[in-house]
Amino acid sequence: MVPRMEIVRLWHNRPVPRSRALAYAAIVIGILLIVAAVVYWIEPARSLPSFFPGHESGSPHHHVKHGIAAFLVGLALLAYAWFATGEPRSKTSS
């Protein structure tokens, strides 16, 4: 049986697979979500595009929480893309 610390060490030293296509998709979707957040904050529910969640005919309500959620998920996707496209960590001997 492998000691617990050895399992953690083996897991930590494993290279993380990087996919450029996934990072680019995260950038595009992240930007689209941030744009959607701005639309949620600016437009009332009656003026939202019909495919947006929260579209209600005749409603003057602004969906602030929808905008906050879209903004935060968009930022998270951009952060993921930033870390996924960065240089791989160099190995240091300890």
FENZIGI-V932324 format. One record per residue. N is the residue number from 1. SS is DSSP state (a for helix, b for strand, c for the rest). PSI is psi in whole degrees, 0 to 359 (none if undefined). OMEGA is omega in whole degrees, -180 to 180 (none if undefined). Layout:
BEGIN
n = [N | N]
ss = [SS | SS]
psi = [PSI | PSI]
omega = [OMEGA | OMEGA]
END
This chain:
BEGIN
n = [1 | 2 | 3 | 4 | 5 | 6 | 7 | 8 | 9 | 10 | 11 | 12 | 13 | 14 | 15 | 16 | 17 | 18 | 19 | 20 | 21 | 22 | 23 | 24 | 25 | 26 | 27 | 28 | 29 | 30 | 31 | 32 | 33 | 34 | 35 | 36 | 37 | 38 | 39 | 40 | 41 | 42 | 43 | 44 | 45 | 46 | 47 | 48 | 49 | 50 | 51 | 52 | 53 | 54 | 55 | 56 | 57 | 58 | 59 | 60 | 61 | 62 | 63 | 64 | 65 | 66 | 67 | 68 | 69 | 70 | 71 | 72 | 73 | 74 | 75 | 76 | 77 | 78 | 79 | 80 | 81 | 82 | 83 | 84 | 85 | 86 | 87 | 88 | 89 | 90 | 91 | 92 | 93 | 94]
ss = [c | c | c | a | a | a | a | a | a | a | a | a | a | c | c | c | c | c | c | a | a | a | a | a | a | a | a | a | a | a | a | a | a | a | a | a | a | a | a | a | a | a | c | c | a | a | a | c | c | c | c | c | c | c | c | c | c | c | c | c | c | c | c | a | a | a | a | a | a | a | a | a | a | a | a | a | a | a | a | a | a | a | a | a | c | c | c | c | c | c | c | c | c | c]
psi = [139 | 131 | 154 | 317 | 325 | 323 | 316 | 318 | 317 | 318 | 320 | 325 | 356 | 135 | 144 | 126 | 138 | 132 | 115 | 322 | 320 | 323 | 317 | 321 | 321 | 323 | 312 | 313 | 322 | 316 | 319 | 322 | 324 | 321 | 318 | 323 | 317 | 320 | 317 | 321 | 328 | 316 | 140 | 167 | 328 | 338 | 357 | 150 | 148 | 339 | 355 | 136 | 135 | 358 | 122 | 124 | 130 | 4 | 129 | 3 | 138 | 137 | 80 | 318 | 323 | 318 | 318 | 317 | 314 | 320 | 315 | 320 | 321 | 316 | 320 | 320 | 320 | 323 | 318 | 313 | 322 | 312 | 327 | 334 | 3 | 172 | 143 | 147 | 134 | 147 | 134 | 136 | 137 | none]
omega = [-178 | 178 | -176 | -179 | 179 | 177 | 179 | -180 | 178 | 180 | -177 | -176 | -179 | 178 | 180 | 179 | -178 | 178 | 180 | -179 | 179 | 178 | 179 | 176 | 178 | 178 | -178 | -179 | 178 | 178 | 178 | 179 | 177 | 175 | 178 | 178 | 179 | 177 | 178 | -177 | -175 | -173 | 172 | -175 | -179 | -178 | 179 | 173 | -173 | 180 | 177 | 171 | 179 | 177 | 178 | 179 | 175 | -178 | 178 | -175 | 173 | -180 | -177 | -178 | 175 | 179 | 179 | 180 | 180 | -180 | -178 | 178 | 176 | 177 | 179 | 178 | 177 | 177 | 177 | -179 | 179 | -179 | -179 | -179 | -180 | 178 | 177 | -179 | 179 | 179 | 176 | 178 | -179 | none]
END
